[in-house]
């Protein structure tokens, strides 16, 4: 058990930037440094295939050795260091909740804000810490001043919570929603730019762009769309739920005015942790979603008036950021795409199996959608779990139908061979039944 001095020291380590992961024992640190030297000279694409390094990464997760979890697109597990930090902070909170939460843990928020801003490549005064992408995006959607007749451009393939938020504004405030229907997958930036630009009119005030479409893993060219929008005085909201800490980019690279993400996805932070970005000169334009003494003020902290929340999970975000830095985002992206290509390239060779996601790393990364001829989505999803204990998620949304498969960096090629074998078995059986 840590004493209080050790606890405060660990809090400082969580909040501050460290080059060597603070969660490692001496032996683990030596092993980590050895592995880092082995791959330090490799490009991210080359490092993505160094199984010794990724075997070390796998040992940091406490995932089931029997159930193959390939639904990391929903929520990602946390490495041991994040779990340990969360539990440690939680236990201290329970010794004297109002003291440890408000007088101790709450003091780490500004350092955490700076750490997240460093990962995001923006000013700390543009980052608000909240609970998920839905909360961040709803804050912007409901906080912007829009009047009846103002138009918002979005797609039918956006995330349901965001679609419902915009529909609520339409119903309540009389704004007009202009819908784009995307045919996916695509490997042409011009396709997306033309789709959005053709929907813009002099009445368009906001465009809502999903950086990576969760159903099929399609990456959209946010920057190119944003540039066209800004030429017309249109503000840009980017839904980054599936890209932060997975793709190697900085938020300003997207050219958006507003951005939100769930940190419990690819950053592997505690469940129910998120982050929103508002460009500094736009903060005063967005009303706080929850009450604040200056709801239309210029301070990003007005978006953090959430009342009592889990300070323990919030502070453990810092450990997730340290773990992210120990791997390196470029390596992580390359590994995620390598795993996606590993199984999809093999699956494409199986008669009756179709992959509905681009193999091009510019347009896809970890997420891929698969279907089998002759089977409904629910049947394929059910057989993968019932017969092979592979957990995926069935997708039937607008013009998209299939099973979404999302490996993570803790998976190995051998894990994905299990998936390919299962798809081969299921497709073979389906062909025999149809003659």
C-alpha positions in Angstrom: 0.0 0.0 0.0 1.2 3.5 -0.8 1.5 6.0 2.0 0.3 9.6 1.4 3.6 10.9 0.3 4.0 8.2 -2.3 0.4 8.9 -3.4 1.1 12.5 -4.0 4.3 11.6 -5.8 2.3 9.2 -8.0 -0.2 11.9 -8.7 2.5 14.2 -9.9 3.9 11.4 -12.1 0.5 10.9 -13.6 0.0 14.6 -14.3 3.5 15.3 -15.7 5.1 14.2 -18.9 7.6 11.3 -18.6 9.8 9.7 -21.2 10.0 6.4 -19.4 6.7 4.8 -18.6 6.2 5.4 -14.8 4.1 2.3 -14.4 6.9 -0.2 -15.1 8.9 -2.1 -12.5 12.7 -2.0 -12.8 12.7 -5.3 -14.7 9.9 -4.3 -17.0 11.6 -0.9 -17.6 14.8 -2.7 -18.7 12.9 -4.9 -21.0 11.0 -2.0 -22.4 14.2 0.0 -23.1 15.7 -3.1 -24.8 12.7 -3.5 -27.0 12.6 0.2 -27.8 16.3 0.1 -28.8 15.4 -2.9 -31.1 12.7 -1.0 -32.9 14.0 2.6 -32.5 15.6 2.7 -35.9 12.6 1.2 -37.6 9.9 3.1 -39.4 6.4 2.8 -37.9 5.4 0.5 -40.7 8.4 -1.8 -40.0 7.9 -1.6 -36.2 4.3 -2.7 -36.7 5.5 -6.2 -37.5 8.0 -6.5 -34.7 6.1 -9.2 -32.7 8.5 -9.0 -29.7 7.5 -5.4 -29.0 3.8 -6.0 -29.4 4.0 -9.1 -27.2 5.3 -6.8 -24.5 2.3 -4.5 -25.2 -0.1 -7.4 -24.9 1.3 -8.3 -21.4 0.2 -4.9 -20.2 -3.5 -5.7 -20.8 -5.6 -8.0 -18.7 -7.9 -9.2 -21.5 -9.6 -12.6 -21.6 -7.3 -15.3 -23.0 -10.4 -17.2 -24.2 -13.0 -14.7 -25.5 -11.5 -13.0 -28.6 -12.7 -9.4 -28.2 -12.8 -7.8 -31.7 -15.2 -5.0 -30.7 -12.7 -2.4 -29.6 -14.4 0.1 -31.8 -17.0 0.3 -29.0 -14.8 0.8 -26.0 -11.2 -0.3 -25.4 -9.8 -2.1 -22.3 -7.3 -0.2 -20.1 -3.7 -1.4 -19.6 -2.8 -2.5 -16.1 -1.2 0.9 -15.2 -4.4 2.7 -15.9 -6.5 0.3 -13.9 -4.1 0.5 -11.0 -4.1 4.3 -11.0 -7.8 4.4 -11.1 -8.2 2.0 -8.2 -5.5 3.7 -6.2 -7.1 7.1 -6.6 -10.6 5.7 -5.9 -9.4 4.2 -2.7 -7.9 7.4 -1.5 -11.1 9.2 -2.3 -13.0 6.9 -0.1 -10.9 7.8 2.9 -12.4 11.3 3.0 -14.3 12.0 -0.3 -14.7 15.7 -0.2 -11.1 16.2 1.0 -9.3 13.9 -1.4 -11.6 14.7 -4.4 -11.7 18.4 -4.2 -8.5 19.4 -2.4 -6.1 16.7 -3.7 -7.2 15.1 -7.0 -8.9 18.2 -8.4 -5.6 20.0 -8.2 -4.2 17.7 -10.9 -6.6 18.9 -13.6 -4.5 21.7 -15.0 -1.5 19.5 -15.4 -3.7 16.8 -17.1 -5.2 19.5 -19.4 -1.7 20.4 -20.5 -0.7 16.8 -21.1 -3.8 16.2 -23.2 -3.2 19.4 -25.1 0.3 18.2 -25.9 -1.1 15.0 -27.3 -3.7 17.0 -29.3 -1.2 19.6 -30.5 -3.1 22.6 -29.3 -3.2 25.2 -26.6 -4.2 23.9 -23.1 -6.8 26.7 -23.0 -8.6 25.0 -25.9 -9.2 21.6 -24.1 -12.0 20.7 -21.8 -12.1 17.4 -19.9 -15.4 15.7 -19.8 -17.0 12.2 -20.0 -17.2 11.2 -23.7 -17.5 12.4 -27.3 -21.3 12.5 -27.1 -21.1 15.0 -24.2 -18.5 17.1 -26.0 -20.4 17.2 -29.3 -23.7 17.8 -27.7 -22.2 20.8 -25.8 -21.3 22.3 -29.2 -24.5 21.3 -31.0 -26.8 22.8 -28.3 -24.4 25.6 -27.5 -24.2 27.3 -30.9 -26.5 30.2 -31.6 -28.6 29.1 -34.5 -31.9 30.6 -35.6 -34.8 29.2 -37.6 -33.9 28.5 -41.2 -30.1 28.2 -40.6 -28.8 25.1 -42.3 -26.6 22.3 -40.9 -25.0 19.8 -43.3 -24.4 16.3 -42.0 -24.5 12.7 -43.3 -26.8 9.8 -42.8 -23.7 7.8 -41.7 -22.9 10.0 -38.7 -23.2 8.6 -35.2 -26.8 8.2 -34.0 -26.3 10.3 -30.8 -25.1 13.2 -32.9 -27.9 12.8 -35.5 -30.5 12.8 -32.7 -29.0 15.9 -31.1 -29.3 17.8 -34.4 -32.8 16.5 -34.9 -33.7 17.8 -31.5 -32.4 21.2 -32.4 -34.4 21.0 -35.7 -37.5 20.2 -33.8 -37.0 22.7 -31.0 -35.4 25.6 -32.9 -36.6 25.3 -36.5 -33.1 24.9 -38.1 -32.9 22.9 -41.3 -30.8 19.7 -41.6 -29.3 19.0 -45.0 -28.5 15.3 -45.4 -25.8 13.7 -47.4 -25.9 10.0 -48.1 -22.5 8.4 -48.6 -21.7 5.3 -50.6 -18.9 3.6 -48.8 -16.1 2.7 -48.9 -14.4 5.4 -50.9 -10.7 6.0 -51.8 -11.1 9.5 -53.3 -10.9 12.7 -51.4 -12.8 14.5 -54.1 -15.8 12.3 -53.6 -16.3 13.5 -50.1 -15.4 17.1 -50.8 -17.8 17.3 -53.7 -20.6 15.7 -51.6 -20.3 18.3 -48.9 -19.7 21.3 -51.0 -22.7 20.5 -53.2 -24.8 20.6 -50.1 -23.6 24.0 -49.0 -25.9 27.0 -49.6 -25.7 30.7 -48.4 -27.8 29.6 -45.5 -25.4 26.9 -44.3 -24.0 27.8 -40.9 -22.4 24.5 -39.7 -21.0 21.4 -41.2 -20.7 18.2 -39.1 -18.0 15.8 -40.2 -17.2 12.4 -38.7 -13.4 11.9 -38.9 -13.7 8.1 -39.0 -17.2 6.7 -39.7 -17.7 4.1 -37.0 -19.8 1.7 -39.0 -17.2 0.9 -41.6 -14.0 2.6 -40.6 -14.0 5.1 -43.4 -11.6 8.0 -42.8 -12.9 11.3 -44.3 -10.7 14.2 -45.5 -11.8 16.6 -42.8 -9.2 19.3 -43.6 -10.2 19.5 -47.3 -13.9 19.8 -46.4 -13.2 22.3 -43.6 -11.2 24.5 -45.9 -14.1 24.6 -48.4 -16.5 25.3 -45.5 -14.4 28.2 -44.1 -14.2 29.8 -47.5 -18.0 30.1 -47.2 -18.1 31.3 -43.6 -19.3 27.9 -42.4 -18.2 26.6 -39.0 -16.8 23.0 -38.7 -17.5 20.4 -36.1 -15.4 17.2 -36.2 -16.5 14.0 -34.5 -13.2 12.4 -33.5 -14.5 9.6 -31.3 -12.6 6.9 -33.3 -9.4 8.8 -34.3 -7.8 10.4 -31.3 -4.8 8.3 -30.1 -5.3 6.0 -33.0 -4.4 8.1 -36.0 -1.1 10.1 -35.9 -2.4 13.7 -36.3 -2.9 16.9 -34.3 -6.3 18.4 -33.9 -5.3 21.7 -35.6 -4.3 19.6 -38.7 -8.0 19.1 -39.3 -8.8 22.8 -39.6 -12.0 22.3 -37.5 -13.5 24.8 -35.1 -14.8 22.2 -32.7 -13.8 18.6 -31.9 -14.6 15.9 -29.3 -13.5 12.4 -28.6 -14.0 9.6 -26.1 -10.7 8.9 -24.3 -12.0 5.5 -23.2 -11.6 4.4 -26.9 -8.1 4.4 -28.4 -6.3 6.3 -25.6 -7.5 3.4 -23.3 -8.4 5.8 -20.5 -11.0 4.9 -17.8 -14.6 4.2 -19.0 -16.6 7.4 -19.2 -13.7 9.8 -19.9 -13.6 12.3 -22.8 -12.2 15.5 -24.1 -13.4 18.4 -26.3 -11.5 21.0 -28.2 -12.8 24.4 -29.0 -10.7 26.8 -31.0 -9.8 29.7 -28.7 -11.6 32.4 -30.6 -14.7 30.3 -30.7 -15.1 29.5 -27.0 -17.3 32.5 -26.2 -19.6 31.6 -29.2 -20.7 28.3 -27.5 -23.0 28.4 -24.5 -22.1 26.0 -21.7 -24.4 22.9 -21.8 -24.7 22.9 -18.0 -25.0 25.9 -15.7 -22.0 28.2 -15.2 -21.5 31.6 -13.8 -20.3 32.8 -17.2 -21.9 30.4 -19.8 -21.0 32.6 -22.7 -17.5 33.5 -21.5 -14.1 32.9 -23.1 -12.8 30.3 -20.5 -12.8 26.7 -21.7 -13.4 25.6 -18.1 -17.0 26.7 -18.3 -17.6 23.4 -20.1 -16.4 21.4 -17.0 -19.2 22.4 -14.6 -20.4 18.9 -14.3 -20.9 18.8 -10.6 -19.6 15.7 -8.7 -17.9 13.2 -11.0 -15.3 10.5 -10.8 -12.1 12.4 -9.9 -10.3 9.0 -9.7 -11.1 8.1 -13.3 -10.3 11.6 -14.5 -6.8 11.6 -13.0 -6.1 8.1 -14.3 -6.3 9.6 -17.8 -2.8 10.8 -17.2 -1.6 7.2 -16.9 -3.3 6.4 -20.2 -1.5 9.3 -21.8 1.9 7.9 -20.4 1.1 4.5 -21.9 0.2 6.1 -25.2 3.6 7.9 -25.3 5.4 4.7 -24.4 4.1 3.1 -27.6 4.1 6.1 -29.9 1.0 7.1 -31.9 2.6 6.6 -35.3 3.6 3.0 -34.3 0.1 2.4 -32.9 -1.6 3.5 -36.1 0.7 1.4 -38.2 0.1 -1.6 -36.0 -3.6 -1.2 -36.1 -3.6 -0.9 -39.8 -1.2 -3.9 -40.2 -3.6 -6.1 -38.1 -6.6 -4.9 -40.2 -4.8 -5.8 -43.4 -3.5 -9.0 -42.0 -7.0 -10.5 -41.6 -8.9 -8.7 -44.3 -6.3 -9.7 -47.0 -6.8 -13.3 -46.1 -10.6 -13.0 -45.7 -10.9 -11.5 -49.2 -9.6 -14.8 -50.6 -12.4 -16.8 -49.0 -15.3 -17.4 -51.5 -18.5 -15.7 -50.3 -16.7 -13.3 -47.9 -16.8 -9.6 -48.6 -14.9 -6.8 -47.0 -16.6 -3.4 -47.1 -13.6 -1.3 -45.9 -10.7 0.1 -47.8 -7.3 -1.5 -47.4 -5.6 1.9 -48.0 -4.2 3.4 -44.8 -5.2 6.8 -45.9 -8.9 5.8 -45.8 -9.1 3.2 -43.0 -7.2 1.9 -40.1 -8.3 -0.5 -37.4 -12.0 -0.9 -38.1 -13.3 -3.1 -41.0 -16.7 -4.4 -42.0 -17.3 -8.0 -43.2 -20.2 -10.0 -44.6 -20.8 -13.5 -45.8 -23.1 -14.3 -48.8 -26.3 -16.0 -47.8 -26.1 -14.9 -44.1 -27.9 -12.0 -42.4 -25.8 -9.7 -40.3 -27.2 -11.1 -37.0 -26.5 -14.7 -38.2 -22.9 -14.0 -38.9 -22.4 -12.1 -35.6 -24.2 -14.9 -33.8 -22.1 -17.7 -35.3 -18.8 -15.9 -34.6 -19.7 -15.7 -31.0 -21.7 -18.9 -30.4 -19.4 -21.3 -32.2 -16.0 -19.5 -32.0 -16.3 -17.2 -29.0 -15.3 -14.2 -31.1 -17.0 -11.0 -30.0 -17.9 -8.5 -32.8 -20.8 -6.3 -33.4 -23.4 -6.4 -36.1 -24.1 -3.3 -38.1 -27.3 -2.4 -40.0 -27.5 1.3 -40.5 -28.8 3.1 -43.6 -27.0 1.5 -46.6 -24.4 -0.4 -44.4 -24.8 -4.0 -43.5 -22.2 -6.4 -42.0 -20.2 -7.3 -38.9 -17.7 -4.8 -37.6 -14.4 -6.2 -36.6 -11.9 -4.0 -34.6 -8.6 -5.5 -33.4 -6.4 -3.6 -31.0 -2.7 -3.4 -30.3 -2.9 -6.2 -27.8 -3.9 -8.7 -30.5 -1.5 -10.9 -32.4 -1.6 -12.3 -36.0 -2.4 -15.7 -34.4 -5.6 -14.2 -32.8 -6.7 -13.0 -36.2 -5.9 -16.4 -37.8 -8.6 -17.6 -35.4 -11.0 -15.1 -37.0 -10.1 -16.0 -40.5 -10.5 -19.7 -39.7 -14.0 -18.9 -38.3 -15.0 -16.9 -41.4 -13.8 -19.7 -43.7 -15.8 -22.3 -41.7 -18.9 -20.1 -41.7 -18.7 -19.2 -45.4 -18.1 -22.9 -46.4 -21.2 -24.0 -44.4 -23.2 -21.2 -46.0 -22.2 -22.2 -49.5 -23.1 -25.8 -48.9 -26.6 -24.8 -47.6 -27.2 -22.7 -50.7 -26.0 -25.4 -53.1 
